[in-house]
Amino acid sequence: MNLRNPVYAALTGVHAPFAESRGNVRRYPPAMAPFLALPDVPTEQDWADAAALLGSGTTGALMRPALAVPDSFKVELEIDLLQFHAPESLPAADPEAVVLGVDDVPEMLSLVALTDPGPFRSRTIELGTFIGVRRDGELIAMAGTRFALPGYTEISAVCTHPSYQGQGLASRLIRAVAAHITAAGQAPFLHTGGGNTNAIRLYNSLGFTLTNEMKVTVVEAV
């Protein structure tokens, strides 16, 4: 399993039913996630298929080690990305966490807009299981699962309302999501931006191990 190309591994495996495809290239429906995936060593034909799959004026986010992007694409953004794997001691159920559903998506999108944990769109909830904490009826924290690969499931969308940060809610939800993942016989992992020092500090405190350094490269066909 190539965890250094997780989007491709997901879309050619567990998440294949969600994939939009052309040749060997895959992407999630834009309402689910912005990610585009190419084989480990993309050919000229793969890049041509990627351009056709994206279409004019549409971007796709590659999540993998840095690669040379051909002149037929414009790089809109490139950021460092770190991949961490969870320790076996991490999982712990949380009695306050509740499972979130489609009816909760508007609140989830509002929380994401406040906190910017990474891509979360109107159909992202279909990719996995998301849980949250409510106080006085308000959704104040959430986390869930996104990429599903054989043997591995990604923890994603970890965020806490600014008014409730510093209370350990993110740690609790990460542990609870990890418990859900390990109960299904999978191993938890996650990603964060290389400059997100708060997240890196949190993951280190929970015992996560840095396993891969990659890039998120947002490209547009020209």
Wavefront OBJ file of the C-alpha trace (Angstrom):
o trace
v 0.000 0.000 0.000
v 1.506 3.317 -1.101
v 0.762 5.795 1.673
v 2.885 8.347 -0.169
v 0.148 8.521 -2.808
v -2.904 8.159 -0.555
v -5.528 9.721 -2.813
v -4.666 7.377 -5.671
v -4.619 4.412 -3.295
v -8.061 5.362 -1.982
v -9.656 6.053 -5.362
v -8.332 2.848 -6.931
v -9.335 0.831 -3.865
v -11.930 1.367 -1.148
v -13.200 4.651 -2.599
v -13.271 3.461 -6.219
v -17.098 3.750 -6.312
v -16.743 7.509 -5.768
v -14.047 8.023 -8.407
v -14.412 10.078 -11.559
v -11.951 8.498 -13.985
v -10.169 8.935 -17.274
v -7.512 6.379 -18.153
v -5.353 5.855 -15.062
v -6.293 9.219 -13.527
v -8.837 9.606 -10.742
v -10.496 12.409 -8.834
v -13.198 12.809 -6.222
v -16.404 14.554 -7.272
v -15.723 18.235 -6.507
v -18.582 18.379 -3.987
v -16.804 15.654 -1.992
v -13.182 16.769 -2.139
v -10.843 18.762 -4.404
v -8.320 15.962 -4.873
v -6.904 14.703 -8.160
v -4.792 11.538 -8.279
v -2.231 10.253 -10.761
v -0.204 7.011 -10.717
v 3.084 6.979 -8.821
v 5.036 7.669 -12.020
v 2.659 9.588 -14.292
v 3.142 9.377 -18.041
v 2.498 12.048 -20.647
v -0.814 10.324 -21.357
v -1.723 10.445 -17.656
v -1.212 14.213 -17.623
v -3.314 14.550 -20.789
v -6.052 12.491 -19.135
v -5.805 14.659 -16.017
v -6.335 17.792 -18.120
v -9.358 16.239 -19.807
v -10.798 15.038 -16.496
v -10.452 18.460 -14.876
v -11.690 20.426 -17.849
v -11.161 24.111 -18.454
v -10.938 26.475 -15.498
v -11.078 23.746 -12.837
v -8.332 23.008 -10.330
v -7.315 19.725 -8.753
v -5.209 19.168 -5.640
v -2.461 16.556 -5.808
v -1.413 15.057 -2.457
v 1.876 13.203 -2.852
v 5.634 13.799 -2.909
v 6.689 16.704 -5.098
v 6.689 15.964 -8.805
v 7.478 17.858 -11.984
v 4.301 19.427 -13.359
v 4.270 19.767 -17.162
v 3.851 23.103 -18.922
v 0.299 22.121 -19.860
v -0.655 22.857 -16.231
v -0.393 25.949 -14.074
v 0.534 25.484 -10.411
v -1.890 27.603 -8.389
v -0.593 26.655 -4.939
v 1.942 24.342 -3.339
v 2.242 23.691 0.390
v 4.257 21.292 2.515
v 2.279 18.397 3.955
v 3.190 16.050 6.792
v 1.763 12.566 7.264
v 1.557 11.075 10.764
v 0.658 7.593 11.985
v -1.115 7.022 15.276
v 0.293 5.042 18.201
v -1.503 1.878 19.296
v -2.308 3.545 22.617
v -4.301 6.378 21.003
v -7.894 5.050 20.676
v -10.359 6.018 23.405
v -14.125 6.329 23.126
v -15.673 9.650 24.175
v -19.074 9.670 25.902
v -19.867 13.221 24.776
v -19.217 12.591 21.075
v -22.220 12.078 18.804
v -22.329 10.782 15.244
v -23.031 13.526 12.712
v -25.233 13.047 9.676
v -26.378 14.771 6.517
v -28.690 17.074 8.465
v -25.655 18.377 10.367
v -23.703 19.369 7.240
v -24.690 23.080 7.283
v -23.361 23.411 10.847
v -20.266 21.410 9.940
v -19.567 23.696 6.998
v -19.971 26.741 9.252
v -17.508 25.304 11.779
v -15.029 24.525 9.000
v -15.358 28.085 7.684
v -14.446 29.392 11.151
v -11.472 27.102 11.730
v -10.051 26.039 8.316
v -9.008 22.444 9.128
v -8.640 21.622 5.433
v -11.052 20.742 2.638
v -14.558 19.838 3.781
v -17.391 20.192 1.304
v -21.108 19.510 1.056
v -20.651 15.786 0.285
v -17.455 15.081 2.242
v -19.552 13.426 4.932
v -20.234 10.559 2.499
v -16.562 9.542 2.619
v -16.569 8.332 6.208
v -17.898 8.685 9.744
v -17.878 12.077 11.456
v -18.462 12.780 15.120
v -18.899 15.990 17.059
v -19.470 17.594 20.421
v -22.439 19.861 21.083
v -22.903 22.353 23.881
v -26.331 23.929 24.364
v -27.279 22.462 21.006
v -24.405 24.115 19.129
v -21.806 22.054 17.264
v -18.515 23.190 18.806
v -16.033 20.525 17.679
v -15.810 17.717 15.164
v -13.543 15.183 13.496
v -14.026 12.255 11.164
v -12.622 9.882 8.589
v -11.838 10.671 4.968
v -9.397 8.631 2.837
v -9.944 4.889 3.194
v -7.137 2.620 2.016
v -6.686 -1.124 2.516
v -5.502 -1.376 6.118
v -5.568 2.369 6.820
v -8.128 5.113 7.407
v -7.379 8.832 7.618
v -8.505 11.082 10.472
v -9.654 14.396 9.020
v -11.547 17.660 9.604
v -10.371 18.018 13.203
v -11.610 21.409 14.376
v -12.918 23.253 17.431
v -14.897 26.481 17.594
v -12.543 29.321 18.648
v -14.604 29.975 21.788
v -13.973 26.424 23.012
v -10.343 25.888 22.041
v -7.854 24.915 24.731
v -10.257 22.503 26.442
v -8.839 19.307 24.956
v -11.758 18.674 22.609
v -9.561 18.043 19.562
v -7.514 15.441 21.450
v -10.648 13.706 22.666
v -12.215 13.556 19.212
v -8.998 12.337 17.586
v -8.896 9.509 20.127
v -12.577 8.734 19.552
v -12.204 8.644 15.760
v -9.134 6.437 16.186
v -11.231 4.069 18.308
v -13.777 3.834 15.487
v -10.991 3.131 12.971
v -9.233 0.461 15.024
v -12.550 -1.229 15.841
v -12.887 -1.793 12.089
v -9.430 -3.387 11.991
v -7.738 -0.398 10.356
v -4.778 1.779 11.348
v -5.331 5.542 11.824
v -3.198 8.170 10.106
v -3.598 11.862 9.333
v -2.123 14.845 7.522
v -1.419 18.458 8.365
v 0.288 21.389 6.727
v 3.989 21.714 7.397
v 3.441 25.177 8.859
v 0.597 24.222 11.193
v 2.644 24.296 14.376
v -0.349 23.968 16.708
v -1.546 20.788 15.000
v 1.972 19.341 14.870
v 2.415 20.031 18.584
v -0.907 18.331 19.330
v -0.120 15.248 17.260
v 3.314 14.914 18.841
v 1.750 15.149 22.300
v -0.613 12.308 21.398
v 2.279 10.114 20.286
v 1.839 10.326 16.525
v 4.906 9.491 14.422
v 5.919 11.499 11.361
v 6.115 9.011 8.495
v 6.086 10.977 5.230
v 6.772 14.496 3.994
v 4.759 15.380 0.915
v 3.204 18.285 -0.965
v -0.262 19.493 -1.775
v 0.014 20.908 -5.284
v -3.046 22.627 -6.735
v -2.954 22.546 -10.533
v -5.092 23.862 -13.369
v -4.923 22.747 -16.991
v -4.007 25.556 -19.394
l 1 2 3 4 5 6 7 8 9 10 11 12 13 14 15 16 17 18 19 20 21 22 23 24 25 26 27 28 29 30 31 32 33 34 35 36 37 38 39 40 41 42 43 44 45 46 47 48 49 50 51 52 53 54 55 56 57 58 59 60 61 62 63 64 65 66 67 68 69 70 71 72 73 74 75 76 77 78 79 80 81 82 83 84 85 86 87 88 89 90 91 92 93 94 95 96 97 98 99 100 101 102 103 104 105 106 107 108 109 110 111 112 113 114 115 116 117 118 119 120 121 122 123 124 125 126 127 128 129 130 131 132 133 134 135 136 137 138 139 140 141 142 143 144 145 146 147 148 149 150 151 152 153 154 155 156 157 158 159 160 161 162 163 164 165 166 167 168 169 170 171 172 173 174 175 176 177 178 179 180 181 182 183 184 185 186 187 188 189 190 191 192 193 194 195 196 197 198 199 200 201 202 203 204 205 206 207 208 209 210 211 212 213 214 215 216 217 218 219 220 221 222
